Amino acid sequence: MRGRDGRADGAPEPAGPSSNGGRRPTMEDVAARVGVSRALVSVVFRGAPGASASTRERVLAAAEEIGYRPDLAARTLASTRSRVLGVMLTVHNTFHADLVEAMYTEAEEVGYDLVLSAHAPTRHSEKAVGALLGHRCDALVLLGPETSARFLQELAGRVPVVSVGRRFPGTPVDIVATAEGPAVRQALDHLRDLGHRDIAHLDGGGGAGSAERKRAYRDWMRRSGLADHVRVLPGDHTEASGAEAARRLLAEGRVPTALLAGNDRSAIGFLDAITRAGVRVPQDISLVGFDDIPLAGLAHIQLTTVRQDSVGLARQAVRLAIERVEEPSLPPRSSVLEPALIVRGTTAGPRADGND
């Protein structure tokens, strides 16, 4: 008898050829290695139904062993779909790197690959998106896109689009984001419970989620009877802006007892500059970040921060993109994930002379 994978029950798995003469491994080589048909190997790599979980694992393991990689160009020619998702990210954005890593895993599970294009100060979003369109991507996932709603409106007329971290109301774009309001409230509730009243906010400028975080900060301070302590420092999502905010506070001679930063990178820049100036964290000022990037948990940083679920955001972004490829007529959707406050060593009760 033969199993579902086409090989006789109990038969040993045939070994691959000892040498392929230096040529590039093919799908036929994978099939021979596992002892199944080429068609079944194709099913596995296309992510299509028809292969059992055990067969899928064996095929992928064999491909890894012999160094086979799917020929994406050939698949593109053979199909109207490329099975490629284009991803736009921002250079030097550590959280975007976490998202992309998780997206690779999720996309590979359903037979898709990723093509990346970076937005940078010297390369605007429209150019980065144009490069992705040149790869005939089935859909685009834009991480914190710094572009106009009008541009996205036109773009969504050409290809399915998912925006991660930034909302564009009124456009046919799917949204994946963290619940910004609850995230900020968690951080501020924590500081209030420690006894803080003089709490400032380091703005994220034009960064994704910044407007929502600033609005949530102002609302919370007013509702808590702390309107007189509302203080928003200009900044962006870089270490340099955090360092500049620290220098500004020191120059003004009015250091709050606590600071909520727009993201972890600016918080780390603030931490470095303020401690170099002799101000102790958390004894003199408590500090909270946003994102929970890997650096935040290092022993010499130990940043209290709001964790965004990078794996969950990546999973939802890939899912929404592929669903829209399959069903272009779907209405715009929004997937909002809950945050989690991670308390570490940069928060404590206010200094004795604080909260005036």
C-alpha positions in Angstrom: 0.0 0.0 0.0 1.0 3.6 -0.5 0.5 6.5 1.9 -1.0 9.8 1.1 2.3 11.1 0.1 2.7 8.5 -2.7 5.5 6.4 -1.1 5.1 2.8 -0.2 4.3 2.3 3.5 7.4 1.4 5.4 9.7 2.1 2.5 12.9 4.0 3.5 13.2 7.6 2.3 15.4 7.7 -0.7 18.6 9.6 -0.2 19.3 12.5 -2.5 22.0 12.3 -5.1 25.5 12.5 -3.6 26.4 15.2 -6.1 24.3 17.4 -8.4 27.3 18.3 -10.5 27.4 21.8 -9.1 24.0 22.8 -10.5 21.3 24.5 -8.6 19.0 22.1 -6.7 15.6 21.8 -8.2 12.1 20.8 -7.0 12.7 17.4 -8.6 15.7 17.0 -6.3 13.5 17.7 -3.3 10.9 15.2 -4.5 13.5 12.5 -5.0 15.0 13.2 -1.5 11.6 12.8 0.2 10.2 10.1 -2.1 7.1 12.0 -3.2 6.0 13.5 -6.5 7.1 16.9 -7.8 3.5 18.0 -7.8 3.2 17.4 -4.0 6.4 19.3 -3.4 4.9 22.1 -5.5 1.7 22.0 -3.3 3.9 22.5 -0.2 5.8 25.5 -1.6 2.7 27.1 -2.9 1.0 26.8 0.5 -1.9 25.1 -1.1 -4.1 22.4 0.5 -3.3 18.7 -0.2 -0.2 17.9 1.8 -0.3 16.5 5.4 1.6 18.4 8.1 4.2 15.6 8.4 4.8 15.6 4.6 5.1 19.4 4.6 7.7 19.2 7.4 9.7 16.5 5.5 9.6 18.5 2.3 10.8 21.7 3.9 13.5 19.9 5.8 14.8 18.2 2.6 14.8 21.5 0.8 16.9 23.0 3.6 19.3 20.1 3.5 20.1 20.3 -0.2 19.8 24.1 -0.4 16.8 24.4 -2.6 15.1 27.7 -2.9 11.9 28.3 -4.9 12.4 30.1 -8.2 10.2 33.1 -7.6 10.7 34.4 -11.0 9.5 31.2 -12.6 6.5 31.2 -10.3 5.7 34.7 -11.3 5.7 33.8 -15.0 3.6 30.8 -14.4 0.9 32.6 -12.3 -0.9 35.8 -12.3 0.2 36.1 -8.6 3.7 36.5 -7.4 3.0 35.2 -3.9 5.2 38.1 -2.7 4.3 40.8 -0.2 6.0 44.1 -0.5 7.0 45.6 2.9 8.0 49.3 3.4 10.0 50.0 6.6 12.0 52.8 8.0 15.8 52.7 8.2 17.2 52.4 11.7 13.7 51.7 13.2 14.4 48.8 15.6 10.7 48.0 16.1 10.2 47.8 12.3 13.0 45.2 12.2 11.1 43.2 14.8 8.0 43.4 12.7 9.7 42.3 9.6 11.4 39.3 11.3 7.9 38.1 12.5 6.4 38.8 9.1 8.9 36.5 7.4 7.8 33.6 9.6 4.1 34.3 9.1 4.4 34.7 5.3 6.5 31.6 4.9 3.8 29.6 6.7 1.3 30.4 3.9 3.7 30.1 1.0 4.6 33.8 0.6 7.9 35.6 0.5 8.7 39.3 1.3 10.4 42.0 -0.6 11.7 45.0 1.4 12.0 48.6 0.5 13.2 51.3 3.0 12.0 54.8 3.7 14.7 57.2 4.9 15.3 60.9 5.2 17.0 60.8 1.8 14.4 58.4 0.3 10.7 59.4 0.6 7.9 56.9 1.0 6.5 57.3 -2.5 9.9 56.2 -4.0 10.1 53.2 -1.6 6.6 52.2 -2.6 7.4 52.6 -6.3 10.3 50.1 -5.9 7.9 47.5 -4.4 5.4 48.0 -7.3 8.2 47.1 -9.7 8.5 43.7 -8.1 4.8 42.9 -9.0 3.9 42.3 -5.3 0.5 40.9 -4.6 0.0 43.3 -1.8 1.9 46.0 0.2 2.4 46.2 3.9 3.5 49.7 4.9 5.1 50.1 8.4 4.2 53.5 9.8 3.9 55.1 6.4 4.7 58.8 6.4 2.6 59.7 3.4 -0.7 61.3 2.5 -4.1 59.8 2.5 -4.5 60.9 -1.1 -1.4 58.9 -2.1 -2.7 55.8 -0.3 -6.1 56.2 -1.9 -4.6 56.1 -5.3 -2.2 53.3 -4.3 -5.0 51.1 -3.0 -6.7 51.4 -6.4 -3.7 49.5 -7.9 -2.8 46.9 -5.2 -4.1 45.8 -1.8 -2.5 47.9 1.0 -2.2 47.3 4.8 -0.9 50.1 7.0 0.7 49.1 10.3 0.7 51.6 13.1 -0.8 54.6 11.3 -4.5 55.1 10.6 -5.9 56.7 7.4 -9.7 57.1 7.9 -11.7 57.3 4.8 -9.3 55.3 2.6 -9.7 51.8 1.3 -6.7 50.6 3.3 -6.6 47.9 6.0 -5.2 49.0 9.3 -3.2 47.0 12.0 -2.3 49.0 15.1 -1.8 48.9 18.9 -4.6 50.4 21.1 -2.7 53.7 21.7 -5.1 55.2 24.2 -5.1 52.2 26.6 -1.3 51.9 26.2 -0.7 55.5 27.3 -3.3 55.1 30.1 -1.5 52.0 31.4 1.8 53.9 31.6 0.3 57.0 33.2 -1.7 54.9 35.7 1.5 53.2 36.7 3.3 56.6 37.3 0.3 57.9 39.3 0.2 54.8 41.5 3.8 55.5 42.3 2.9 59.0 43.4 3.8 61.1 40.4 1.9 64.2 39.4 4.5 66.2 37.5 4.5 64.0 34.4 5.8 65.3 31.0 5.5 63.7 27.6 8.2 63.5 24.9 6.3 63.8 21.6 7.1 61.5 18.7 6.6 64.2 16.0 5.4 62.7 12.8 6.0 59.1 13.8 3.4 56.4 13.7 1.0 56.6 16.6 2.4 59.9 17.9 -0.7 62.0 17.5 -2.8 59.4 19.3 -0.3 59.1 22.2 0.0 62.8 22.7 -3.8 63.2 22.7 -4.2 60.3 25.2 -1.6 61.9 27.4 -3.4 65.3 27.4 -6.8 63.7 28.0 -5.5 61.6 30.9 -3.8 64.5 32.6 -6.9 66.6 32.4 -9.2 63.9 33.7 -6.7 63.3 36.5 -6.9 66.9 37.6 -3.3 67.5 36.4 -4.0 70.0 33.6 -1.5 72.5 35.2 1.3 69.9 34.8 0.6 69.1 31.1 4.0 69.5 29.3 4.7 68.2 25.8 8.4 68.3 24.7 9.0 68.4 20.9 10.7 65.3 19.5 10.6 62.4 17.2 11.3 58.7 17.3 15.1 58.9 17.4 17.7 58.8 20.2 18.9 62.2 19.2 15.5 63.8 20.0 15.5 62.1 23.4 19.0 63.5 24.2 17.8 67.0 23.0 14.8 66.8 25.3 17.1 66.1 28.2 19.3 69.0 27.4 16.2 71.3 27.1 14.9 70.3 30.5 18.3 70.8 32.1 18.7 74.2 30.5 15.3 75.3 31.7 16.1 74.1 35.2 12.7 72.4 35.6 12.9 68.7 35.5 9.6 66.8 36.0 9.5 63.8 38.3 8.4 61.5 35.4 8.6 61.4 31.6 6.6 59.3 29.1 8.6 59.1 25.9 7.0 58.6 22.5 9.0 55.4 21.9 11.9 53.4 23.3 14.5 54.9 21.1 13.8 58.4 22.2 13.6 57.2 25.8 17.0 55.6 25.6 18.5 58.8 24.1 16.9 60.7 27.0 18.2 58.2 29.5 21.8 58.5 28.2 21.9 62.3 28.2 20.2 62.8 31.5 22.4 60.4 33.4 25.5 61.8 31.9 24.4 65.1 33.3 24.2 63.6 36.8 20.5 63.2 37.1 19.6 59.8 38.4 17.0 57.5 36.9 14.6 56.6 38.6 15.7 58.4 41.9 15.4 61.9 40.3 13.1 61.2 37.4 11.1 58.1 36.3 11.1 57.2 32.6 8.7 55.1 30.5 9.2 54.2 26.9 6.9 52.7 24.2 7.4 49.5 22.0 9.6 47.2 24.2 12.4 46.8 21.7 15.2 44.3 22.6 17.5 47.1 23.9 14.9 48.1 26.5 15.5 44.9 28.5 19.3 45.1 28.7 20.7 45.1 32.2 22.3 48.5 32.0 19.0 50.0 30.6 16.1 48.2 32.2 13.5 50.5 30.7 9.9 50.4 31.9 7.9 50.5 28.7 4.7 49.7 26.9 5.0 46.5 24.9 3.6 46.4 21.4 2.9 42.8 20.2 5.2 42.7 17.2 4.4 39.1 16.5 0.7 39.7 16.7 0.9 42.8 14.5 2.9 41.0 11.9 0.5 38.1 11.9 -2.5 40.3 11.4 -0.8 42.4 8.7 0.1 39.3 6.6 -3.4 37.8 7.2 -5.2 41.0 6.1 -3.0 41.4 3.1 -3.5 37.9 1.8 -7.3 38.0 2.5 -7.6 41.2 0.4 -5.6 39.5 -2.4 -8.2 36.7 -2.3 -11.2 39.0 -1.9 -10.5 42.5 -3.2 -14.1 43.7 -2.6 -13.8 43.4 1.2 -14.6 46.6 3.1 -11.7 48.3 4.8 -10.8 46.5 8.1 -9.0 47.5 11.3 -7.3 45.1 13.6 -6.3 46.7 17.0 -4.1 44.8 19.4 -3.9 45.3 23.2 -0.6 46.5 24.7 1.0 45.4 27.9 3.0 47.5 30.4 6.4 46.1 31.2 7.7 47.4 34.5 11.5 47.5 34.9 14.0 49.6 36.7 13.4 53.2 35.3 10.3 53.9 37.4 10.0 54.6 41.1 8.3 57.0 43.5 8.9 60.8 42.9 11.9 62.6 44.5 11.2 64.5 47.7 11.0 67.9 46.1 8.8 66.8 43.1 5.2 67.3 42.2 5.1 70.9 43.2 
